[in-house]
Amino acid sequence: MKINYNEKIPNNVDLSSDRRLQRALERWQPEFLNWWDELGPENSMELEVYLRTAISVEKEGWAHFDYVKMPDYRWGIFLTPSDSDSKINFGIHKGQPVWQEVPGEYRSELRRLIVTQGDTEPASVEQQRYLGNTCPSLYDLRNLFQVNVEEGRHLWAMVYLLQAYFGRDGREEAEAMLERHSGDPDKPRILEAFNEETPDWLSFFMFTYFTDRDGKFQLGSLAESGFDPLARSCRFMLTEEAHHMFVGETGVGRVVQRACDLMNDYNTDDIRQYGGIDLPTIQKYLNFHFSVSTDLFGQELSTNAATYYNTGIKGRFGETKIDDDHLLHDSNYSILELCGDKIVSTDVPALNAVNERLRDDYIVDCDLGVRRWNKIIETAGIDFRLKLPHRAFHRGIGQFSEIQTDLEGKIISQAEWDQRQQDWLPTQEDQAFVQSLMQQVLEPGKIAGWIAPPKGKINRQDFEFEFVRFN
């Protein structure tokens, strides 16, 4: 398949002059389109969707709106502008010029980081494949599709790096990212959170708030990398990741708003009978998605993370804003640690706690949105507050995976966990109820009864706009 590189793949990496890379992408693109057709959004290929397409990195170019059929979406390859004076800001190479080619001694580590990040992008599309069939409004359907195509573009960004800088190994890794599938028992996605199902829209909103927020912090750390093409790719990806988190935060907020409205309209906490998702159930979904997403940061103490930092290939979030020596050889960092039957605070070498510092930053950021959801509840005059569970709650990775705790972080027995987990995590009954509300609404300006309409606009278009056209 011959590709028009100026129109089909908008880019600022001089793709039209790199014949070797062209050949690699020409082989990979048909497989990508086959994957999109088989595992991308179901029943969407002929729809015309009001999408934002990035056509350049400039402010006026990265948000071009128009109706597009998703298979015709222009998955571009963009890096933020280069700076010839850029220096590595941390680790043993601090102060040296950034790398324009992959350092041989760090080749395998860089490839692993790029593959792990890249693997999450198609995974989330697969997880969200069927959600369009139960969209609560055209506005939400359009937002789902916008998230999907941008995850596809982020896959392209990582595939570009693999194919442009890692030779045959990179080409093989790019192919493998289309061979692994979310939840596949034989070839699952690399990170477990991306093998979970996203069966309903409350799960989708929680996923885009919590799990895509992990993406924000991982991309922010990679944006500090001494490998300049990776850093510049991730900086541009962050501009799109913000929209995904916006979809999550406002989506959950609208579910909360509708719950509050129904509680006040009928003067009852039991709003399920009126087609609303009650606040305790929203809290259960929050508990699940927060805990699963918290696992994505890995072990509390990590020699791999220390190596990534020390060698300059992955930094901390907001590295240049942190007031220290950016070497960490003689620094400590306070973490929570399992000590017998207690969780205690202890100081450890900061270099080994890079993951945990990133998790700390993530938890603080997550709490900001929860506060905004609670403001909705408070304004409605309802005595209930949503809350993040303790970081040790329901963990599958790290030292806390060895224990069970309640929402406050108190260690409990397995027997007590078995008895009480139904109060803390969505039960099959909860999931079945939420699923029963998932009825597709496709008329412009109309919305399902379990969620409030949005207050904002998309490119100045009101909620009543025809965001998706059906042929």
GIQUI-V363768 format. One record per residue. RES is the residue in one small letter. PSI is psi in radians with two decimals (* if undefined). OMEGA is omega in degrees with one decimal (NA if undefined). BURIAL is I if it has 24 or more other C-alpha atoms within 12 Angstrom, else O. Layout:
res=RES psi=PSI omega=OMEGA burial=BURIAL
res=RES psi=PSI omega=OMEGA burial=BURIAL
This chain:
res=m psi=2.08 omega=178.2 burial=O
res=k psi=2.31 omega=-175.3 burial=O
res=i psi=2.34 omega=170.2 burial=O
res=n psi=1.87 omega=-170.0 burial=O
res=y psi=-0.27 omega=177.5 burial=I
res=n psi=-0.53 omega=-175.3 burial=O
res=e psi=-0.80 omega=-173.7 burial=O
res=k psi=-0.66 omega=-178.7 burial=I
res=i psi=1.47 omega=175.8 burial=I
res=p psi=2.37 omega=-176.1 burial=I
res=n psi=2.82 omega=172.4 burial=I
res=n psi=0.58 omega=179.3 burial=I
res=v psi=0.33 omega=178.0 burial=I
res=d psi=0.79 omega=-176.5 burial=O
res=l psi=-0.60 omega=-175.6 burial=I
res=s psi=-0.32 omega=-178.3 burial=O
res=s psi=0.02 omega=-177.8 burial=O
res=d psi=1.61 omega=-173.3 burial=O
res=r psi=-0.65 omega=-179.9 burial=O
res=r psi=-0.77 omega=178.8 burial=O
res=l psi=-0.64 omega=176.1 burial=I
res=q psi=-0.83 omega=-178.4 burial=I
res=r psi=-0.70 omega=179.6 burial=O
res=a psi=-0.77 omega=-179.5 burial=I
res=l psi=-0.57 omega=178.0 burial=I
res=e psi=-0.55 omega=176.6 burial=I
res=r psi=-0.61 omega=-174.3 burial=O
res=w psi=-0.61 omega=-173.7 burial=I
res=q psi=-0.78 omega=178.6 burial=I
res=p psi=-0.63 omega=177.9 burial=O
res=e psi=-0.66 omega=176.1 burial=O
res=f psi=-0.80 omega=-179.6 burial=I
res=l psi=-0.62 omega=175.2 burial=I
res=n psi=-0.76 omega=177.4 burial=O
res=w psi=-0.79 omega=-179.9 burial=I
res=w psi=-0.72 omega=-179.1 burial=I
res=d psi=-0.67 omega=-175.4 burial=O
res=e psi=-0.62 omega=-171.9 burial=O
res=l psi=0.01 omega=174.7 burial=I
res=g psi=-2.98 omega=-175.3 burial=I
res=p psi=2.19 omega=-176.3 burial=I
res=e psi=2.50 omega=175.3 burial=I
res=n psi=0.63 omega=-174.9 burial=I
res=s psi=-0.12 omega=-167.3 burial=I
res=m psi=-0.50 omega=-177.8 burial=I
res=e psi=-0.02 omega=-178.3 burial=O
res=l psi=2.55 omega=171.9 burial=I
res=e psi=2.07 omega=-171.0 burial=I
res=v psi=2.39 omega=179.9 burial=I
res=y psi=1.58 omega=-171.1 burial=I
res=l psi=2.71 omega=171.9 burial=I
res=r psi=2.18 omega=179.9 burial=I
res=t psi=2.30 omega=174.8 burial=I
res=a psi=2.17 omega=178.0 burial=I
res=i psi=-0.14 omega=173.2 burial=I
res=s psi=2.99 omega=-179.0 burial=I
res=v psi=-0.17 omega=179.9 burial=I
res=e psi=2.75 omega=-176.1 burial=O
res=k psi=-0.67 omega=-177.6 burial=O
res=e psi=-0.12 omega=-174.3 burial=O
res=g psi=-0.31 omega=-173.1 burial=O
res=w psi=-0.03 omega=179.9 burial=I
res=a psi=1.24 omega=179.0 burial=O
res=h psi=2.11 omega=-175.8 burial=O
res=f psi=2.39 omega=174.5 burial=O
res=d psi=2.91 omega=174.3 burial=I
res=y psi=2.30 omega=-177.5 burial=I
res=v psi=2.44 omega=165.9 burial=I
res=k psi=2.29 omega=-169.4 burial=I
res=m psi=-0.64 omega=175.9 burial=I
res=p psi=-0.31 omega=178.4 burial=I
res=d psi=0.02 omega=179.1 burial=I
res=y psi=2.43 omega=-176.2 burial=I
res=r psi=1.58 omega=177.9 burial=I
res=w psi=1.82 omega=-174.4 burial=I
res=g psi=2.97 omega=177.6 burial=I
res=i psi=1.92 omega=-175.1 burial=I
res=f psi=2.39 omega=171.0 burial=I
res=l psi=2.49 omega=174.3 burial=I
res=t psi=2.72 omega=-175.6 burial=I
res=p psi=2.52 omega=-180.0 burial=O
res=s psi=2.73 omega=177.4 burial=I
res=d psi=2.00 omega=-175.5 burial=O
res=s psi=-0.30 omega=-179.3 burial=O
res=d psi=0.11 omega=-176.1 burial=O
res=s psi=2.40 omega=179.1 burial=O
res=k psi=2.72 omega=173.7 burial=I
res=i psi=2.30 omega=-169.3 burial=I
res=n psi=0.01 omega=-175.0 burial=I
res=f psi=2.90 omega=175.7 burial=I
res=g psi=-3.01 omega=-173.5 burial=I
res=i psi=-0.28 omega=178.1 burial=O
res=h psi=0.21 omega=-178.7 burial=I
res=k psi=2.32 omega=178.5 burial=I
res=g psi=-0.22 omega=177.5 burial=O
res=q psi=2.74 omega=177.4 burial=O
res=p psi=2.53 omega=176.6 burial=O
res=v psi=2.74 omega=-177.3 burial=I
res=w psi=2.30 omega=174.1 burial=I
res=q psi=-0.28 omega=174.1 burial=O
res=e psi=2.82 omega=-178.1 burial=O
res=v psi=2.12 omega=174.4 burial=I
res=p psi=2.28 omega=-175.6 burial=O
res=g psi=-0.64 omega=-176.6 burial=O
res=e psi=-0.27 omega=-179.7 burial=O
res=y psi=0.25 omega=-173.7 burial=I
res=r psi=-0.88 omega=-175.3 burial=I
res=s psi=-0.67 omega=179.8 burial=O
res=e psi=-0.77 omega=178.7 burial=I
res=l psi=-0.74 omega=179.7 burial=I
res=r psi=-0.72 omega=179.9 burial=I
res=r psi=-0.75 omega=179.3 burial=I
res=l psi=-0.76 omega=-178.7 burial=I
res=i psi=-0.73 omega=179.8 burial=I
res=v psi=-0.75 omega=-179.4 burial=I
res=t psi=-0.77 omega=177.5 burial=I
res=q psi=-0.79 omega=-178.5 burial=I
res=g psi=-0.61 omega=-176.9 burial=I
res=d psi=-0.48 omega=-179.5 burial=I
res=t psi=-0.45 omega=-171.8 burial=I
res=e psi=-0.97 omega=176.4 burial=I
res=p psi=-0.46 omega=180.0 burial=I
res=a psi=-0.79 omega=-177.4 burial=I
res=s psi=-0.56 omega=175.1 burial=I
res=v psi=-0.76 omega=178.5 burial=I
res=e psi=-0.71 omega=179.4 burial=I
res=q psi=-0.54 omega=-174.2 burial=I
res=q psi=0.22 omega=-171.6 burial=I
res=r psi=-0.72 omega=-171.1 burial=I
res=y psi=0.01 omega=-173.1 burial=I
res=l psi=-0.52 omega=179.8 burial=I
res=g psi=-0.45 omega=-178.5 burial=I
res=n psi=-0.21 omega=-179.0 burial=I
res=t psi=0.48 omega=-175.4 burial=I
res=c psi=2.42 omega=-179.6 burial=I
res=p psi=-0.29 omega=178.2 burial=I
res=s psi=2.89 omega=175.6 burial=I
res=l psi=-0.60 omega=176.6 burial=I
res=y psi=-0.81 omega=-178.8 burial=I
res=d psi=-0.64 omega=177.8 burial=I
res=l psi=-0.75 omega=178.1 burial=I
res=r psi=-0.73 omega=179.0 burial=I
res=n psi=-0.68 omega=175.4 burial=I
res=l psi=-0.84 omega=-178.2 burial=I
res=f psi=-0.60 omega=177.0 burial=I
res=q psi=-0.77 omega=176.6 burial=I
res=v psi=-0.78 omega=-177.8 burial=I
res=n psi=-0.84 omega=-177.0 burial=I
res=v psi=-0.56 omega=178.6 burial=I
res=e psi=-0.59 omega=172.2 burial=I
res=e psi=-0.67 omega=175.2 burial=I
res=g psi=-0.69 omega=179.0 burial=I
res=r psi=-0.62 omega=177.8 burial=I
res=h psi=-0.59 omega=172.9 burial=I
res=l psi=-0.78 omega=177.0 burial=I
res=w psi=-0.70 omega=-178.5 burial=I
res=a psi=-0.76 omega=-179.8 burial=I
res=m psi=-0.63 omega=177.4 burial=I
res=v psi=-0.66 omega=175.4 burial=I
res=y psi=-0.83 omega=-179.4 burial=I
res=l psi=-0.75 omega=-179.9 burial=I
res=l psi=-0.76 omega=-175.2 burial=I
res=q psi=-0.49 omega=-178.1 burial=I
res=a psi=-0.46 omega=-169.4 burial=I
res=y psi=-0.12 omega=-173.9 burial=I
res=f psi=0.21 omega=172.3 burial=I
res=g psi=-2.49 omega=-176.2 burial=O
res=r psi=-0.72 omega=178.1 burial=O
res=d psi=-0.74 omega=180.0 burial=O
res=g psi=-0.71 omega=179.2 burial=I
res=r psi=-0.70 omega=179.2 burial=I
res=e psi=-0.69 omega=177.4 burial=O
res=e psi=-0.67 omega=178.4 burial=I
res=a psi=-0.70 omega=177.6 burial=I
res=e psi=-0.69 omega=-177.7 burial=I
res=a psi=-0.49 omega=-179.6 burial=I
res=m psi=-0.34 omega=175.5 burial=I
res=l psi=-0.10 omega=179.6 burial=I
res=e psi=-0.52 omega=172.4 burial=I
res=r psi=2.57 omega=-179.1 burial=I
res=h psi=2.55 omega=-179.2 burial=I
res=s psi=2.16 omega=177.3 burial=I
res=g psi=-0.01 omega=179.6 burial=O
res=d psi=2.17 omega=-177.6 burial=O
res=p psi=-0.44 omega=-178.0 burial=O
res=d psi=-0.68 omega=-179.4 burial=O
res=k psi=1.24 omega=-178.9 burial=O
res=p psi=2.95 omega=172.5 burial=I
res=r psi=2.77 omega=-170.8 burial=I
res=i psi=-0.79 omega=-176.9 burial=I
res=l psi=2.35 omega=-170.0 burial=I
res=e psi=-0.59 omega=180.0 burial=I
res=a psi=-0.42 omega=-178.0 burial=I
res=f psi=0.17 omega=169.8 burial=I
res=n psi=-0.03 omega=175.8 burial=I
res=e psi=2.66 omega=176.2 burial=I
res=e psi=2.65 omega=170.2 burial=I
res=t psi=1.39 omega=-167.0 burial=I
res=p psi=-0.24 omega=-174.9 burial=I
res=d psi=2.98 omega=-173.0 burial=I
res=w psi=-0.46 omega=173.7 burial=I
res=l psi=-0.72 omega=175.6 burial=I
res=s psi=-0.70 omega=179.2 burial=I
res=f psi=-0.80 omega=-180.0 burial=I
res=f psi=-0.70 omega=176.8 burial=I
res=m psi=-0.70 omega=178.9 burial=I
res=f psi=-0.84 omega=-177.3 burial=I
res=t psi=-0.43 omega=175.3 burial=I
res=y psi=-0.89 omega=-172.8 burial=I
res=f psi=-0.85 omega=-174.2 burial=I
res=t psi=-0.69 omega=174.8 burial=I
res=d psi=-0.42 omega=175.6 burial=I
res=r psi=-0.60 omega=169.6 burial=I
res=d psi=-0.74 omega=177.4 burial=I
res=g psi=-0.69 omega=177.8 burial=I
res=k psi=-0.78 omega=-176.1 burial=I
res=f psi=-0.59 omega=175.5 burial=I
res=q psi=-0.78 omega=178.0 burial=I
res=l psi=-0.67 omega=178.2 burial=I
res=g psi=-0.63 omega=177.8 burial=I
res=s psi=-0.72 omega=178.3 burial=I
res=l psi=-0.47 omega=177.8 burial=I
res=a psi=-0.22 omega=176.1 burial=I
res=e psi=-0.05 omega=-170.9 burial=I
res=s psi=2.55 omega=173.5 burial=I
res=g psi=-0.29 omega=174.0 burial=I
res=f psi=1.76 omega=-167.2 burial=I
res=d psi=-0.77 omega=179.5 burial=I
res=p psi=-0.65 omega=176.8 burial=I
res=l psi=-0.81 omega=-179.3 burial=I
res=a psi=-0.79 omega=-177.3 burial=I
res=r psi=-0.58 omega=175.3 burial=I
res=s psi=-0.80 omega=-176.0 burial=I
res=c psi=-0.60 omega=177.7 burial=I
res=r psi=-0.68 omega=178.6 burial=I
res=f psi=-0.66 omega=178.4 burial=I
res=m psi=-0.58 omega=-178.9 burial=I
res=l psi=-0.52 omega=178.9 burial=I
res=t psi=-0.54 omega=179.5 burial=I
res=e psi=-0.57 omega=179.7 burial=I
res=e psi=-0.52 omega=-180.0 burial=I
res=a psi=-0.64 omega=179.5 burial=I
res=h psi=-0.66 omega=-179.1 burial=I
res=h psi=-0.75 omega=178.9 burial=I
res=m psi=-0.58 omega=175.3 burial=I
res=f psi=-0.76 omega=177.7 burial=I
res=v psi=-0.75 omega=-179.7 burial=I
res=g psi=-0.86 omega=-176.6 burial=I
res=e psi=-0.81 omega=-179.1 burial=I
res=t psi=-0.55 omega=178.5 burial=I
res=g psi=-0.88 omega=177.3 burial=I
res=v psi=-0.72 omega=179.0 burial=I
res=g psi=-0.64 omega=179.3 burial=I
res=r psi=-0.58 omega=174.6 burial=I
res=v psi=-0.74 omega=177.2 burial=I
res=v psi=-0.77 omega=-179.4 burial=I
res=q psi=-0.76 omega=-179.6 burial=I
res=r psi=-0.70 omega=177.5 burial=I
res=a psi=-0.80 omega=179.8 burial=I
res=c psi=-0.73 omega=179.4 burial=I
res=d psi=-0.78 omega=-179.6 burial=I
res=l psi=-0.67 omega=178.2 burial=I
res=m psi=-0.71 omega=-179.9 burial=I
res=n psi=-0.64 omega=-179.8 burial=O
res=d psi=-0.68 omega=-174.7 burial=O
res=y psi=0.03 omega=177.2 burial=O
res=n psi=0.88 omega=-179.1 burial=O
res=t psi=2.64 omega=173.0 burial=O
res=d psi=-0.36 omega=-176.4 burial=I
res=d psi=1.41 omega=-175.5 burial=O
res=i psi=0.01 omega=177.9 burial=I
res=r psi=-0.65 omega=-179.5 burial=I
res=q psi=-0.29 omega=178.9 burial=O
res=y psi=0.25 omega=174.1 burial=O
res=g psi=0.39 omega=177.8 burial=I
res=g psi=2.77 omega=175.6 burial=I
res=i psi=2.01 omega=-174.2 burial=I
res=d psi=2.72 omega=-175.7 burial=I
res=l psi=-0.70 omega=176.7 burial=I
res=p psi=-0.61 omega=177.5 burial=I
res=t psi=-0.68 omega=175.4 burial=I
res=i psi=-0.71 omega=178.0 burial=I
res=q psi=-0.70 omega=178.7 burial=I
res=k psi=-0.76 omega=178.8 burial=I
res=y psi=-0.68 omega=176.3 burial=I
res=l psi=-0.81 omega=-179.3 burial=I
res=n psi=-0.77 omega=-177.7 burial=I
res=f psi=-0.91 omega=-173.0 burial=I
res=h psi=-0.60 omega=176.2 burial=I
res=f psi=-0.81 omega=-176.2 burial=I
res=s psi=-0.72 omega=178.4 burial=I
res=v psi=-0.69 omega=-179.3 burial=I
res=s psi=-0.57 omega=178.4 burial=I
res=t psi=-0.54 omega=176.8 burial=I
res=d psi=-0.43 omega=-173.9 burial=I
res=l psi=-0.25 omega=-179.5 burial=I
res=f psi=-0.10 omega=173.3 burial=I
res=g psi=-2.80 omega=-177.1 burial=I
res=q psi=2.60 omega=178.5 burial=I
res=e psi=-0.74 omega=176.1 burial=I
res=l psi=2.11 omega=-171.4 burial=I
res=s psi=2.08 omega=175.0 burial=I
res=t psi=-0.54 omega=176.7 burial=O
res=n psi=-0.83 omega=179.4 burial=I
res=a psi=-0.67 omega=177.4 burial=I
res=a psi=-0.72 omega=178.0 burial=I
res=t psi=-0.77 omega=179.1 burial=I
res=y psi=-0.74 omega=-178.4 burial=I
res=y psi=-0.85 omega=-175.1 burial=I
res=n psi=-0.60 omega=-178.6 burial=I
res=t psi=-0.07 omega=174.6 burial=I
res=g psi=0.29 omega=-176.8 burial=I
res=i psi=-0.31 omega=174.6 burial=I
res=k psi=2.14 omega=-176.5 burial=I
res=g psi=-2.83 omega=174.3 burial=I
res=r psi=2.81 omega=178.9 burial=I
res=f psi=2.20 omega=-178.1 burial=I
res=g psi=0.69 omega=-173.2 burial=I
res=e psi=-0.87 omega=-173.6 burial=I
res=t psi=-0.24 omega=179.4 burial=O
res=k psi=-0.11 omega=-178.5 burial=O
res=i psi=2.29 omega=-175.5 burial=O
res=d psi=1.41 omega=172.0 burial=O
res=d psi=-2.96 omega=-174.3 burial=O
res=d psi=-0.09 omega=178.4 burial=O
res=h psi=0.41 omega=174.2 burial=I
res=l psi=-0.72 omega=173.6 burial=I
res=l psi=0.21 omega=-177.0 burial=I
res=h psi=-0.51 omega=-177.1 burial=O
res=d psi=0.34 omega=-175.6 burial=O
res=s psi=2.64 omega=174.1 burial=O
res=n psi=2.81 omega=177.2 burial=O
res=y psi=2.44 omega=-177.3 burial=I
res=s psi=2.23 omega=177.9 burial=O
res=i psi=2.87 omega=171.1 burial=I
res=l psi=2.36 omega=-174.1 burial=I
res=e psi=2.56 omega=177.1 burial=I
res=l psi=2.09 omega=-179.8 burial=I
res=c psi=1.71 omega=-175.7 burial=O
res=g psi=-2.12 omega=179.1 burial=O
res=d psi=0.41 omega=179.7 burial=O
res=k psi=2.72 omega=173.0 burial=O
res=i psi=2.09 omega=-174.5 burial=I
res=v psi=2.77 omega=175.7 burial=O
res=s psi=2.36 omega=-179.2 burial=O
res=t psi=2.64 omega=177.4 burial=O
res=d psi=2.34 omega=179.9 burial=O
res=v psi=2.88 omega=175.2 burial=I
res=p psi=2.22 omega=-175.1 burial=I
res=a psi=-0.55 omega=-178.4 burial=I
res=l psi=-0.60 omega=179.6 burial=I
res=n psi=-0.20 omega=-175.4 burial=I
res=a psi=0.37 omega=-178.8 burial=I
res=v psi=-0.73 omega=177.3 burial=I
res=n psi=-0.77 omega=-174.8 burial=I
res=e psi=-0.61 omega=175.3 burial=I
res=r psi=-0.71 omega=178.7 burial=I
res=l psi=-0.69 omega=177.4 burial=I
res=r psi=-0.68 omega=176.2 burial=I
res=d psi=-0.83 omega=179.6 burial=I
res=d psi=-0.70 omega=179.9 burial=I
res=y psi=-0.81 omega=-177.5 burial=I
res=i psi=-0.72 omega=176.6 burial=I
res=v psi=-0.74 omega=-179.0 burial=O
res=d psi=-0.71 omega=177.7 burial=I
res=c psi=-0.69 omega=-175.0 burial=I
res=d psi=-0.45 omega=-180.0 burial=I
res=l psi=-0.74 omega=178.8 burial=O
res=g psi=-0.68 omega=178.2 burial=I
res=v psi=-0.67 omega=176.7 burial=I
res=r psi=-0.68 omega=179.5 burial=O
res=r psi=-0.64 omega=175.1 burial=I
res=w psi=-0.69 omega=179.6 burial=I
res=n psi=-0.50 omega=176.4 burial=I
res=k psi=-0.64 omega=176.1 burial=O
res=i psi=-0.79 omega=-178.8 burial=I
res=i psi=-0.74 omega=-179.9 burial=I
res=e psi=-0.76 omega=179.7 burial=O
res=t psi=-0.55 omega=178.8 burial=O
res=a psi=-0.07 omega=177.7 burial=O
res=g psi=0.48 omega=-176.0 burial=O
res=i psi=2.36 omega=-177.2 burial=I
res=d psi=1.36 omega=178.7 burial=O
res=f psi=2.46 omega=176.9 burial=I
res=r psi=2.31 omega=172.7 burial=I
res=l psi=2.67 omega=-176.3 burial=I
res=k psi=2.47 omega=172.3 burial=I
res=l psi=2.38 omega=173.6 burial=I
res=p psi=2.90 omega=176.5 burial=I
res=h psi=2.60 omega=-177.4 burial=I
res=r psi=-0.34 omega=179.9 burial=I
res=a psi=-0.14 omega=-175.9 burial=I
res=f psi=2.26 omega=170.5 burial=I
res=h psi=0.83 omega=-178.2 burial=I
res=r psi=2.48 omega=178.2 burial=I
res=g psi=-0.14 omega=-179.0 burial=I
res=i psi=2.52 omega=177.3 burial=I
res=g psi=-3.11 omega=-174.1 burial=I
res=q psi=-0.50 omega=-178.5 burial=I
res=f psi=-0.15 omega=175.5 burial=I
res=s psi=-0.25 omega=-177.8 burial=I
res=e psi=-0.15 omega=-175.3 burial=O
res=i psi=3.02 omega=170.0 burial=I
res=q psi=2.45 omega=176.4 burial=I
res=t psi=2.89 omega=169.9 burial=I
res=d psi=-3.03 omega=-174.9 burial=I
res=l psi=-0.41 omega=-178.5 burial=I
res=e psi=-0.06 omega=179.9 burial=O
res=g psi=0.19 omega=176.0 burial=I
res=k psi=2.22 omega=-179.9 burial=I
res=i psi=2.29 omega=-179.1 burial=I
res=i psi=2.90 omega=179.4 burial=I
res=s psi=2.83 omega=176.3 burial=O
res=q psi=-0.65 omega=179.4 burial=O
res=a psi=-0.74 omega=178.3 burial=O
res=e psi=-0.67 omega=176.5 burial=O
res=w psi=-0.82 omega=-178.8 burial=O
res=d psi=-0.59 omega=-178.5 burial=O
res=q psi=-0.58 omega=-169.9 burial=O
res=r psi=-0.18 omega=-174.7 burial=O
res=q psi=-0.45 omega=177.9 burial=I
res=q psi=-0.34 omega=176.2 burial=O
res=d psi=-0.26 omega=-172.0 burial=O
res=w psi=-0.48 omega=-177.6 burial=I
res=l psi=2.67 omega=-179.4 burial=I
res=p psi=2.26 omega=175.6 burial=I
res=t psi=2.99 omega=175.5 burial=O
res=q psi=-0.61 omega=177.8 burial=O
res=e psi=-0.76 omega=177.4 burial=O
res=d psi=-0.82 omega=-178.2 burial=I
res=q psi=-0.69 omega=178.8 burial=I
res=a psi=-0.68 omega=178.4 burial=O
res=f psi=-0.87 omega=179.5 burial=O
res=v psi=-0.74 omega=179.8 burial=I
res=q psi=-0.59 omega=-179.1 burial=I
res=s psi=-0.38 omega=179.9 burial=O
res=l psi=-0.23 omega=-172.1 burial=I
res=m psi=1.45 omega=178.3 burial=I
res=q psi=2.27 omega=-174.8 burial=O
res=q psi=2.32 omega=175.6 burial=I
res=v psi=2.07 omega=-172.7 burial=I
res=l psi=0.01 omega=179.8 burial=I
res=e psi=2.23 omega=-179.6 burial=O
res=p psi=2.35 omega=178.0 burial=I
res=g psi=-0.05 omega=178.0 burial=O
res=k psi=2.75 omega=-176.5 burial=O
res=i psi=2.64 omega=178.7 burial=I
res=a psi=2.75 omega=-172.5 burial=I
res=g psi=-0.13 omega=-176.6 burial=I
res=w psi=0.01 omega=-176.2 burial=I
res=i psi=2.50 omega=178.7 burial=I
res=a psi=2.66 omega=176.0 burial=I
res=p psi=2.73 omega=-179.9 burial=I
res=p psi=2.71 omega=176.0 burial=I
res=k psi=-0.43 omega=-177.0 burial=O
res=g psi=3.14 omega=180.0 burial=O
res=k psi=2.86 omega=174.0 burial=O
res=i psi=1.95 omega=-178.5 burial=I
res=n psi=0.76 omega=178.5 burial=O
res=r psi=0.18 omega=178.8 burial=O
res=q psi=2.27 omega=-178.7 burial=O
res=d psi=2.95 omega=179.6 burial=O
res=f psi=-0.51 omega=-177.1 burial=I
res=e psi=-0.09 omega=-178.0 burial=I
res=f psi=2.61 omega=178.8 burial=I
res=e psi=1.46 omega=-174.6 burial=I
res=f psi=-0.39 omega=178.0 burial=I
res=v psi=2.30 omega=177.8 burial=I
res=r psi=2.35 omega=179.5 burial=I
res=f psi=2.25 omega=-179.1 burial=O
res=n psi=* omega=NA burial=O
